[in-house]
Amino acid sequence: MSTVTPAKFFVNQGVVTSRTDMQNLLRPTLKQTVSYRFMRGRDLITHGTGWVERIVADEPDTSTYFTPISITLNIDSFEHLEFETRPDQLLVYTLVQGDERVVIEYAPMTSPDDGVGSPNAPRQLEFDTSGFVQMELLGLEAHEDE
């Protein structure tokens, strides 16, 4: 009788190395706003917030990049993915390549009224008119004596 090794399973946290697992774990971030931190060793190199536009695998010509407008994640850019569940039930994803890590979290969409004040929170557009003067321009009137 042969015994087949069962597939691994994870509950709320883990480390995955397979492309399929990494892609499945990152799929919920697609078309979402996330915050990211790029670490080299223990040093924070940069951080920001952006929109996950694409998640790809098996596309060697596609780079992984992070900008506020668009994030593309190529699974093949990383050795493994670490994930853990935060106390608020959202996941933190850490993509690792050597001593470089990119930590990805959902950017909470909170309102300024709750005290957190995320820059991504929906809010009423404001326009400060205190520095402007309103002027009315009248059109040229036809003179009656002509």
C-alpha positions as CSV (number, residue, x, y, z in Angstrom):
1,M,0.0,0.0,0.0
2,S,1.5,3.4,-1.0
3,T,1.0,6.4,1.1
4,V,0.6,9.7,-0.6
5,T,1.9,12.7,1.2
6,P,-1.0,15.0,2.0
7,A,-0.9,18.6,0.7
8,K,0.1,21.2,3.3
9,F,-2.6,23.2,5.0
10,F,-2.4,26.5,6.8
11,V,-4.7,28.3,9.2
12,N,-4.3,32.1,9.5
13,Q,-0.5,32.1,8.9
14,G,2.2,30.3,7.0
15,V,5.0,30.3,4.5
16,V,4.4,29.2,1.0
17,T,6.9,28.6,-1.8
18,S,4.8,27.2,-4.7
19,R,3.7,29.6,-7.4
20,T,0.1,28.4,-7.3
21,D,-0.2,29.0,-3.5
22,M,1.4,32.4,-3.8
23,Q,-0.9,33.4,-6.6
24,N,-4.0,32.1,-4.7
25,L,-3.0,33.9,-1.5
26,L,-2.4,37.2,-3.3
27,R,-5.6,37.0,-5.4
28,P,-7.7,38.9,-2.8
29,T,-5.4,41.9,-3.2
30,L,-6.2,42.3,-6.9
31,K,-8.0,45.6,-7.7
32,Q,-7.5,46.7,-4.1
33,T,-5.7,49.5,-2.4
34,V,-2.8,48.3,-0.3
35,S,-0.1,49.8,1.7
36,Y,3.4,48.5,1.1
37,R,6.8,48.7,2.8
38,F,10.1,47.7,1.0
39,M,12.7,46.5,3.5
40,R,16.3,45.6,2.8
41,G,17.6,43.7,5.8
42,R,16.2,45.6,8.8
43,D,16.2,49.0,6.9
44,L,13.0,50.5,5.6
45,I,13.9,51.6,2.1
46,T,10.5,53.1,1.0
47,H,6.8,52.8,1.7
48,G,3.6,53.9,0.1
49,T,0.0,53.1,-0.9
50,G,-1.0,51.8,-4.3
51,W,-3.6,49.9,-6.4
52,V,-2.9,46.3,-7.3
53,E,-3.4,46.2,-11.0
54,R,-2.0,42.8,-12.0
55,I,-0.7,39.5,-10.4
56,V,1.2,37.3,-12.8
57,A,3.2,34.1,-12.9
58,D,5.2,32.5,-15.7
59,E,5.7,35.8,-17.4
60,P,9.5,36.4,-17.3
61,D,9.3,39.7,-19.2
62,T,6.9,41.2,-16.6
63,S,8.6,43.0,-13.7
64,T,7.3,43.5,-10.2
65,Y,6.8,47.2,-9.5
66,F,5.1,49.4,-6.9
67,T,3.8,52.9,-7.6
68,P,0.8,54.7,-6.1
69,I,-1.1,54.4,-9.4
70,S,-0.3,50.8,-10.2
71,I,1.2,47.7,-8.6
72,T,2.2,44.7,-10.6
73,L,3.3,41.5,-8.7
74,N,5.2,38.9,-10.6
75,I,5.2,35.8,-8.4
76,D,8.5,34.7,-10.0
77,S,10.2,37.8,-8.5
78,F,10.1,36.2,-5.0
79,E,11.5,33.1,-3.3
80,H,8.5,32.7,-0.9
81,L,5.5,34.4,0.6
82,E,4.8,34.7,4.3
83,F,1.3,35.5,5.5
84,E,-0.4,36.1,8.8
85,T,-3.8,37.3,10.0
86,R,-3.9,40.6,11.9
87,P,-6.2,41.0,14.9
88,D,-8.7,42.8,12.6
89,Q,-8.9,39.7,10.4
90,L,-7.1,41.2,7.5
91,L,-4.0,39.5,6.1
92,V,-0.4,40.8,6.0
93,Y,1.6,39.4,3.1
94,T,5.4,39.5,3.0
95,L,7.1,38.7,-0.3
96,V,10.7,37.7,0.2
97,Q,13.7,37.6,-2.2
98,G,17.1,37.2,-0.4
99,D,17.4,39.9,2.3
100,E,14.7,42.1,0.5
101,R,11.1,42.0,1.7
102,V,8.0,43.7,0.5
103,V,5.2,43.8,3.2
104,I,1.7,44.3,1.8
105,E,-1.4,45.2,3.9
106,Y,-4.8,46.2,2.9
107,A,-5.0,50.0,3.3
108,P,-7.9,50.6,5.6
109,M,-10.5,52.9,4.1
110,T,-11.4,54.9,7.3
111,S,-13.1,58.2,7.5
112,P,-11.4,61.3,9.1
113,D,-14.2,61.2,11.8
114,D,-12.9,58.0,13.3
115,G,-9.6,59.6,14.4
116,V,-7.4,57.5,12.0
117,G,-7.7,59.7,9.0
118,S,-6.3,57.5,6.2
119,P,-5.4,59.6,3.1
120,N,-7.4,57.1,1.0
121,A,-10.6,57.6,3.0
122,P,-13.6,58.9,1.1
123,R,-14.3,62.5,2.0
124,Q,-16.2,65.5,0.8
125,L,-14.2,67.5,-1.7
126,E,-13.2,70.9,-0.4
127,F,-12.4,74.1,-2.2
128,D,-11.0,77.1,-0.3
129,T,-12.4,80.3,-1.9
130,S,-10.9,82.7,0.6
131,G,-8.0,83.7,-1.7
132,F,-10.2,84.5,-4.7
133,V,-12.2,87.5,-5.8
134,Q,-15.4,87.1,-7.8
135,M,-15.8,89.4,-10.7
136,E,-18.6,89.7,-13.2
137,L,-17.7,90.7,-16.7
138,L,-20.4,92.3,-18.7
139,G,-20.6,91.9,-22.5
140,L,-20.2,94.8,-24.9
141,E,-23.6,96.5,-25.1
142,A,-24.8,97.9,-28.4
143,H,-24.9,101.7,-28.3
144,E,-28.3,103.1,-29.3
145,D,-26.8,106.2,-30.9
146,E,-25.0,104.2,-33.6
